[in-house]
Amino acid sequence: MAKGIANVTEKEGKRLNTLLAVVFVFAALFQAGAIYLIMAILLHMSLSYWLAAIIVATLVLLLVAGISLSLVSNSSKRTSHEMQRLFKEEMGRLQAAAKRAYRLQQMASTLRATLSFERVVEEALDVCSLELIEMGTSRQSLVGAIFLFRGAELHPVATRGFVGTDEKRGIPGQAGIVAEAMSHAEPTVSQDPRNDPELKTYMAFQGCVTAVCIPLRAGFQIFGVMVIGSGKPLEFNRDHYDLFNAVADQAVIALQNAQLYQQLTAEKQRLIEADEEARRELARDLHDGPTQSIAAIAMRINFVRSLVAKDPRQSLQELEKIEELAKRTAKEIRGMLFTLRPLVLETQGLAAAIEAVMNRIKESDGLNIRLIGGEHGDLLSEPAQSVVFSIVEEALGNARKYSQANSIEVRMWQEEDLFVVRVQDDGVGFDTEDVNRDYSSRGSLGMVNMRERAERIDGSLRVDSAPGKGTAVTLVVPLRKHGRRTQNQR
């Protein structure tokens, strides 16, 4: 393409030179004719005078023509060379832009095809590394890493050229180009990374003379940074920054998708484990309760059968005991069925369901237990009522089993756009820090279940207790998201 443009320019230059030569020929003829007309015909000068004038004028004209043709020829060559240079530069920029677009397209295709967190960060680092290699950086002198937040520190999750313990070392991200890039939310360059307050802690950057830090952000949220270093001095232009920003944007979107997928996978596994735990707990309850009772009933019936003929009076007494045991077993089974699916919650609402649980506890344990403000339960949507019921039932069960309380109070109320329910007992209490360190010490995943259920309805759960001072479990639910009016509006 460049040679074609040079040939066209050269041809046009030759045409211009030919045209100028023709013009000068006609000018020389016109000039000779004018001199002859003036000096020979009008002034009647001798042949020697007007012929000498024609020769001198023609020589001057030829000199001017030669100089003009030379200037035009040189100008054409310079124009041709300049056009070739500009064309090559433009073609280079277009080819570089095409390469960047191709890499971004390949990156986008790869990211769409994977939900792997590791593949996302590796692909982003590869694209930016190739750009530095295109600028003349050798692969041996290229280092880089993607840092993501782990708590309050940035830790490398994908690296190039890191050695030793570099991959295990984190940085706070509060100084140097890392802090500057995150604060300005745009790529930042350092021409002295080996003395950067934070990068100098990594051996990999000690051999670099240029480093660029690219923030990984979505809106105002910073996920981390990508840092790439080169052993060769580099100057970045707007095209490079645009590529870095495009890579960062796509990487962040893919990271969010990958993290969401991992969270969904973890949530799915947690639900499976919770379901398995619920099944195991139900099996334990059935084994320890109704199963044992039914076995005892069967044994007593066999015993009564042997007594019917020998001692009818004692057999009647035994039948009365069997009847009482059967009633108690039926009550236990109804309680389990209620826990699995509280129909009263669906038909009569949250307050009625909680009162049903309280009545069972009163009958079985004789506790003084009461509900205050039950009418506020109607403020919640039906799905939220179901979750709140599960949490309150768990809290009441914990109080019955562990608190050694004489009385329990369940109170519901509204604070502005918040629904609040509290389960409070006057029992022995416990050290909340110990329980938070080891949820399993409470059995049946009690605290874990309540907190996870609260999160499902965007609620917050607080447990206040101390040895000898009883326990209060408080749940707060936002009505703007889970109120009955909000559900109707939807």
BAZA-861334 format. One record per residue (C-alpha): x, y, z; residue in one letter. Coordinates in steps of 0.5 Angstrom, whole numbers, padded with zeros to 4 digits, always signed. Layout:
XYZA...
//
This chain:
+0000+0000+0000M+0006+0005+0002A+0009+0003-0005K+0003+0005-0009G+0002+0011-0005I+0010+0013-0007A+0009+0011-0014N+0003+0015-0015V+0006+0021-0012T+0012+0020-0016E+0008+0020-0023K+0004+0026-0021E+0011+0030-0019G+0013+0028-0026K+0007+0030-0029R+0008+0037-0026L+0015+0038-0028N+0013+0036-0035T+0007+0041-0035L+0012+0047-0032L+0017+0045-0038A+0012+0046-0043V+0010+0053-0040V+0017+0055-0040F+0018+0053-0047V+0012+0057-0049F+0014+0063-0044A+0021+0063-0048A+0018+0063-0055L+0013+0069-0052F+0019+0072-0049Q+0023+0072-0056A+0017+0074-0060G+0016+0080-0056A+0023+0082-0056I+0023+0082-0063Y+0017+0086-0064L+0019+0091-0059I+0027+0092-0061M+0027+0090-0069A+0020+0092-0071I+0018+0098-0067L+0025+0101-0065L+0029+0099-0071H+0035+0096-0068M+0040+0092-0071S+0040+0084-0071L+0046+0084-0066S+0042+0088-0061Y+0035+0084-0061W+0038+0077-0062L+0043+0078-0056A+0037+0081-0052A+0033+0074-0054I+0039+0070-0052I+0040+0073-0045V+0033+0073-0044A+0032+0066-0046T+0038+0064-0041L+0035+0067-0035V+0029+0064-0037L+0032+0057-0037L+0036+0058-0031L+0029+0060-0027V+0026+0054-0030A+0032+0050-0028G+0031+0052-0021I+0024+0052-0021S+0024+0044-0024L+0029+0042-0018S+0025+0045-0013L+0019+0042-0015V+0022+0035-0016S+0025+0036-0009N+0019+0038-0006S+0015+0032-0009S+0020+0027-0006K+0020+0030+0001R+0012+0030+0000T+0012+0023-0002S+0017+0021+0004H+0013+0025+0009E+0006+0021+0006M+0010+0015+0006Q+0012+0016+0014R+0005+0018+0016L+0002+0013+0012F+0006+0008+0016K+0005+0011+0023E-0003+0011+0021E-0002+0004+0019M+0002+0002+0025G-0003+0005+0030R-0009+0002+0026L-0006-0005+0027Q-0004-0004+0034A-0012-0002+0035A-0014-0008+0031A-0009-0012+0036K-0012-0009+0042R-0019-0010+0039A-0018-0017+0038Y-0015-0018+0045R-0021-0015+0048L-0025-0019+0044Q-0022-0026+0045Q-0022-0024+0053M-0029-0022+0053A-0030-0029+0049S-0026-0033+0054T-0029-0029+0060L-0036-0031+0058R-0035-0038+0057A-0032-0039+0064T-0034-0037+0071L-0027-0039+0074S-0025-0034+0079F-0018-0036+0077E-0019-0036+0070R-0021-0029+0070V-0015-0026+0073V-0010-0030+0069E-0014-0027+0062E-0014-0020+0065A-0006-0020+0066L-0005-0024+0060D-0008-0018+0056V-0004-0012+0059C+0002-0016+0059S+0002-0017+0052L+0001-0010+0051E+0008-0008+0054L+0011-0014+0050I+0009-0010+0044E+0012-0004+0046M+0019-0008+0047G+0019-0011+0054T+0022-0018+0054S+0018-0023+0057R+0024-0024+0062Q+0024-0017+0064S+0016-0017+0065L+0013-0018+0072V+0006-0017+0074G+0000-0019+0079A-0007-0018+0080I-0008-0016+0088F-0015-0017+0091L-0018-0015+0098F-0017-0020+0103R-0020-0016+0109G-0016-0010+0109A-0010-0012+0105E-0009-0013+0098L-0006-0020+0096H-0004-0022+0090P-0008-0028+0087V-0005-0028+0080A+0002-0027+0078T+0008-0026+0073R+0015-0027+0075G+0014-0027+0082F+0019-0031+0086V+0020-0033+0093G+0015-0031+0098T+0012-0025+0094D+0006-0029+0093E+0004-0029+0100K+0006-0022+0102R+0000-0017+0102G+0000-0009+0102I-0004-0004+0105P-0005+0000+0099G-0005+0006+0103Q+0002+0009+0099A+0005+0010+0093G+0002+0008+0086I-0003+0003+0089V-0006+0008+0093A-0006+0014+0088E-0009+0009+0083A-0015+0007+0087M-0016+0014+0090S-0016+0017+0083H-0019+0011+0080A-0015+0011+0074E-0008+0008+0071P-0002+0011+0075T+0005+0010+0072V+0011+0010+0076S+0018+0011+0073Q+0022+0008+0080D+0018+0002+0082P+0024-0001+0086R+0023+0005+0091N+0016+0005+0091D+0013+0005+0099P+0009-0001+0098E+0012-0005+0091L+0019-0005+0094K+0017-0010+0099T+0017-0015+0093Y+0023-0018+0090M+0020-0018+0083A+0019-0010+0082F+0027-0009+0084Q+0029-0010+0077G+0023-0006+0074C+0024+0001+0072V+0017+0003+0070T+0011+0000+0073A+0003+0002+0071V-0002+0001+0076C-0009+0000+0074I-0015+0000+0079P-0020-0006+0078L-0027-0002+0080R-0034-0002+0079A-0037+0005+0080G-0035+0007+0087F-0033+0000+0089Q-0025-0002+0089I-0024-0009+0088F-0017-0009+0087G-0011-0007+0083V-0007-0010+0077M+0001-0008+0077V+0005-0009+0071I+0013-0008+0071G+0018-0007+0066S+0025-0007+0066G+0025-0002+0060K+0023+0005+0060P+0016+0006+0057L+0012+0012+0056E+0004+0010+0055F-0001+0014+0051N-0008+0015+0051R-0009+0009+0047D-0005+0005+0052H-0009+0007+0058Y-0016+0006+0054D-0014-0001+0053L-0012-0002+0061F-0019+0001+0063N-0023-0003+0058A-0019-0010+0061V-0020-0007+0068A-0028-0006+0066D-0029-0013+0063Q-0025-0016+0069A-0029-0013+0074V-0035-0015+0071I-0033-0022+0070A-0030-0022+0077L-0037-0020+0080Q-0040-0026+0076N-0035-0031+0078A-0036-0029+0085Q-0043-0029+0085L-0043-0036+0082Y-0038-0038+0087Q-0043-0035+0093Q-0049-0039+0089L-0045-0045+0089T-0043-0044+0097A-0050-0042+0098E-0053-0049+0095K-0048-0053+0099Q-0050-0050+0105R-0057-0051+0104L-0056-0058+0102I-0052-0059+0109E-0057-0055+0112A-0063-0060+0109D-0058-0066+0111E-0057-0063+0118E-0065-0062+0119A-0066-0069+0117R-0061-0072+0122R-0064-0068+0127E-0071-0070+0125L-0069-0077+0125A-0065-0076+0132R-0072-0073+0135D-0076-0079+0132L-0071-0084+0135H-0071-0081+0142D-0078-0079+0142G-0084-0083+0138P-0080-0089+0136T-0078-0090+0143Q-0085-0089+0146S-0088-0094+0140I-0083-0099+0142A-0085-0098+0150A-0093-0099+0148I-0091-0105+0144A-0088-0108+0150M-0093-0106+0155R-0099-0109+0150I-0095-0116+0150N-0094-0115+0158F-0102-0113+0158V-0104-0119+0154R-0100-0124+0159S-0104-0121+0165L-0111-0121+0162V-0112-0128+0164A-0108-0128+0171K-0109-0121+0174D-0115-0117+0170P-0115-0111+0175R-0107-0110+0174Q-0108-0111+0166S-0113-0105+0167L-0108-0101+0170Q-0103-0102+0165E-0108-0100+0159L-0109-0094+0163E-0101-0093+0163K-0101-0095+0155I-0107-0090+0154E-0103-0084+0157E-0096-0086+0153L-0100-0086+0147A-0103-0079+0148K-0096-0077+0150R-0093-0080+0143T-0099-0077+0139A-0097-0070+0142K-0090-0071+0140E-0091-0073+0133I-0096-0067+0132R-0091-0062+0135G-0086-0065+0130M-0091-0064+0124L-0092-0057+0127F-0085-0055+0126T-0084-0058+0119L-0091-0055+0117R-0094-0050+0121P-0101-0050+0118L-0104-0045+0123V-0098-0040+0121L-0101-0040+0114E-0108-0040+0116T-0108-0035+0122Q-0102-0031+0122G-0095-0030+0126L-0098-0029+0133A-0103-0035+0133A-0097-0039+0130A-0092-0037+0136I-0098-0038+0141E-0099-0045+0139A-0091-0046+0140V-0092-0043+0147M-0098-0047+0149N-0094-0053+0147R-0088-0051+0152I-0093-0049+0157K-0096-0056+0157E-0089-0060+0157S-0085-0055+0161D-0090-0051+0165G-0086-0045+0164L-0089-0038+0165N-0089-0035+0158I-0093-0030+0154R-0094-0026+0148L-0094-0018+0147I-0096-0014+0141G-0098-0020+0137G-0102-0016+0132E-0095-0013+0130H-0094-0019+0126G-0099-0017+0121D-0094-0012+0118L-0090-0017+0115L-0091-0021+0108S-0092-0028+0109E-0085-0030+0107P-0082-0026+0112A-0087-0028+0117Q-0085-0035+0116S-0078-0034+0117V-0079-0030+0123V-0083-0035+0126F-0077-0040+0125S-0073-0035+0128I-0077-0034+0134V-0079-0042+0135E-0071-0043+0135E-0070-0038+0140A-0076-0041+0145L-0073-0048+0144G-0066-0045+0146N-0069-0042+0152A-0073-0048+0154R-0067-0053+0153K-0061-0049+0156Y-0064-0042+0160S-0067-0046+0166Q-0072-0040+0166A-0078-0039+0170N-0081-0034+0165S-0080-0032+0158I-0083-0026+0154E-0084-0025+0147V-0085-0018+0145R-0087-0015+0138M-0087-0008+0136W-0085-0003+0130Q-0080+0003+0130E-0081+0007+0124E-0080+0003+0118D-0077-0003+0122L-0081-0009+0125F-0078-0012+0132V-0079-0018+0136V-0075-0020+0142R-0075-0026+0146V-0073-0025+0153Q-0072-0030+0159D-0070-0030+0166D-0065-0036+0166G-0058-0037+0167V-0055-0033+0161G-0049-0035+0158F-0042-0032+0155D-0044-0029+0148T-0037-0029+0146E-0035-0036+0147D-0042-0038+0143V-0040-0034+0138N-0033-0037+0137R-0036-0044+0137D-0043-0044+0135Y-0043-0052+0135S-0043-0052+0143S-0050-0050+0143R-0052-0056+0138G-0057-0056+0132S-0053-0050+0129L-0058-0046+0133G-0054-0039+0133M-0052-0040+0126V-0059-0042+0123N-0062-0036+0126M-0057-0031+0123R-0057-0034+0116E-0065-0034+0117R-0065-0027+0119A-0060-0025+0113E-0065-0028+0108R-0070-0022+0110I-0065-0017+0110D-0065-0017+0118G-0060-0017+0123S-0060-0021+0129L-0057-0019+0136R-0056-0024+0142V-0055-0020+0149D-0053-0025+0155S-0049-0025+0161A-0048-0031+0166P-0054-0030+0171G-0057-0025+0167K-0062-0028+0162G-0062-0028+0155T-0065-0023+0150A-0065-0025+0142V-0067-0019+0138T-0069-0019+0131L-0070-0013+0126V-0073-0013+0120V-0074-0007+0115P-0081-0006+0113L-0080-0003+0106R-0077-0009+0103K-0081-0014+0107H-0087-0011+0109G-0094-0013+0107R-0096-0007+0104R-0089-0007+0100T-0091-0014+0098Q-0098-0012+0095N-0095-0006+0091Q-0091-0011+0088R
//
